[in-house]
Amino acid sequence: MNSIFRRILVLSLLTVSFVSSYAQRGSHEKYGVPTKTNDGLIIKRGEFIYSFNKTTGFSNWVLHRLGKDDFGAVPRFHGPFFKDSLLPIDLPRPTNTDFENSGFDKGHAVRSEERTCTPEANRQTFVMSNVFPQRPELNRGPWLDCERWVEKMCKDSTYEFWIVVGPVYEAGKVEYLNKKHQTFPVPQSVFKVMLVKKPNGIIEKIAVLMPNVNGIRKLDWKTYIVPLSKVEELTGYKFFVNQ
């Protein structure tokens, strides 16, 4: 093999590797980001895209693509959740201290297990813009069961998902994560809307809306399946507008 041919082959392999990586990490927007008038500050990270709400201190929604290639053998990140350096420093944002003794879990939008292909991918799921305050029996009950179903579909059936997770706040029902300073309102419900692409190319949309309460740990997550239009009505967003 002469030196010129060898050089071309190496460059070709590097190009294929780059394109493959970009296709995996850059495809969150394939079916469009959630849209509505006067949305928050939209930030694009490598592992997800989100709209940050300057009033609540949490994201309005978090969007990510998920497939079998996102799962690997990387262990869970063991450091603390951390502030998002991509956000302006003067914006109000919750810290780990706000969650201490609050009665709420840091509920991932993009689950840690869903980003186990590289250490950095997993670490990104521990940024504070990727969490919502969730009651323990929601976060560790039907919400987790839904996440495990998605994982199974990706691994066993090679389904591909585009997932949007976000909070729902009800007027007149205000509870704060930091009760002392009355900051960072807690959502009354949390939604997950999913565009599912099956191996045969058929696309299905699934929406779930779960109450942010205790006492539901053993309930079937499918109990909370609702029409996508209901989540759109509650949030004002249109989902998957490019589909």
Residue pairs with C-beta under 8 A, 6 or more apart in sequence:
1 9
24 65
24 67
24 69
24 70
25 46
25 47
27 65
28 44
28 48
28 49
28 63
28 64
28 65
28 162
29 49
29 63
30 65
30 162
30 242
31 162
31 195
31 240
31 241
31 242
31 243
32 239
32 240
32 241
32 242
32 243
33 42
33 49
33 51
33 63
34 51
34 60
34 61
34 63
34 164
34 166
34 235
34 237
34 238
34 239
35 237
35 238
35 241
36 235
36 236
36 237
36 238
37 236
39 51
39 60
40 51
40 52
40 53
40 54
40 59
40 60
41 51
41 52
41 54
41 87
42 49
42 50
42 51
42 52
43 49
43 50
43 51
43 52
43 84
43 86
43 87
43 129
45 86
45 124
45 127
46 120
46 121
46 124
47 64
47 110
47 115
47 121
47 124
47 125
48 62
48 63
48 64
48 109
48 110
48 124
48 130
49 62
49 63
49 64
50 59
50 60
50 61
50 62
50 63
50 109
50 129
50 130
51 59
51 60
51 61
52 58
52 59
52 60
52 84
52 87
52 91
52 129
53 59
53 60
54 91
54 92
56 167
56 169
56 184
56 185
57 91
57 92
57 93
57 94
57 183
57 184
58 94
58 129
58 131
58 132
58 133
58 167
58 184
58 187
59 109
59 129
59 130
59 132
59 166
60 166
60 167
60 235
60 237
61 164
61 165
61 166
61 235
61 237
62 109
62 110
62 129
62 130
62 164
62 165
62 166
63 162
63 163
63 164
64 109
64 110
64 114
64 162
64 163
65 160
65 161
65 162
65 163
66 114
66 150
66 154
66 160
66 161
66 162
66 163
67 154
67 158
67 160
67 161
68 154
68 155
68 158
69 117
70 114
70 115
70 116
70 117
70 121
70 154
71 113
71 114
71 116
71 117
71 151
71 154
71 155
72 116
72 117
72 118
73 116
74 116
74 117
74 118
74 119
74 121
74 122
75 116
75 122
76 112
76 113
76 116
76 122
77 112
77 119
77 122
77 123
77 125
77 126
79 123
79 126
80 96
80 126
81 96
81 106
81 126
81 127
81 128
81 131
82 126
82 127
82 128
83 93
83 95
83 127
83 128
84 93
84 127
84 128
84 129
86 129
87 93
87 129
92 183
92 184
93 128
93 129
94 128
94 177
94 178
94 183
94 184
95 128
98 177
98 178
98 183
98 184
99 105
99 106
99 133
99 177
102 133
102 177
102 178
102 179
103 135
103 136
104 133
104 134
104 135
104 136
104 177
104 186
105 133
105 134
105 135
105 136
105 139
105 140
106 131
106 133
106 134
107 131
107 132
107 133
107 134
107 138
107 139
107 143
107 190
108 125
108 130
108 131
109 130
109 131
109 132
109 165
109 166
110 124
110 125
110 130
110 163
110 165
111 125
111 147
111 151
112 122
112 125
112 126
113 147
113 151
114 125
114 147
114 150
114 151
115 121
115 122
115 124
115 125
116 122
124 130
132 165
132 166
132 167
132 187
132 190
133 177
133 184
133 186
133 187
133 212
134 143
134 190
134 212
135 212
135 213
135 214
136 214
137 213
137 214
137 215
137 216
137 217
138 190
138 210
138 211
138 212
138 213
138 214
138 216
138 217
140 217
141 216
141 217
141 218
141 219
142 210
142 216
142 217
142 219
142 220
142 221
142 223
142 224
143 190
143 192
143 210
143 221
145 220
145 221
146 192
146 208
146 221
149 221
150 161
150 163
150 194
153 159
153 161
153 196
154 160
154 161
157 198
157 199
158 199
159 196
159 197
159 198
159 199
160 196
160 197
161 194
161 195
161 196
161 197
162 194
162 195
162 197
162 240
163 192
163 193
163 194
163 195
164 191
164 192
164 193
164 194
164 239
165 190
165 191
165 192
166 190
166 191
166 235
166 237
167 187
167 189
167 190
167 191
168 187
168 188
168 189
168 190
168 191
168 209
168 231
168 234
168 235
169 185
169 187
169 188
170 188
170 189
173 188
174 185
175 185
175 186
176 182
176 183
176 184
176 185
176 186
177 183
177 184
177 185
177 186
178 184
186 212
187 212
188 211
188 212
189 209
189 210
189 211
189 212
189 234
190 209
190 210
190 212
191 207
191 208
191 209
191 210
191 231
191 234
191 235
192 207
192 208
192 210
193 205
193 206
193 207
193 208
193 228
193 231
193 239
193 240
194 205
194 206
194 207
195 203
195 204
195 205
195 239
195 240
195 243
196 203
196 204
196 205
196 206
197 203
198 204
203 243
205 228
205 239
205 240
206 225
207 225
207 226
207 227
207 228
207 230
207 231
208 221
208 224
208 225
208 226
209 224
209 226
209 230
209 231
209 234
210 216
210 221
210 224
228 239
231 237
231 239
232 238
232 239
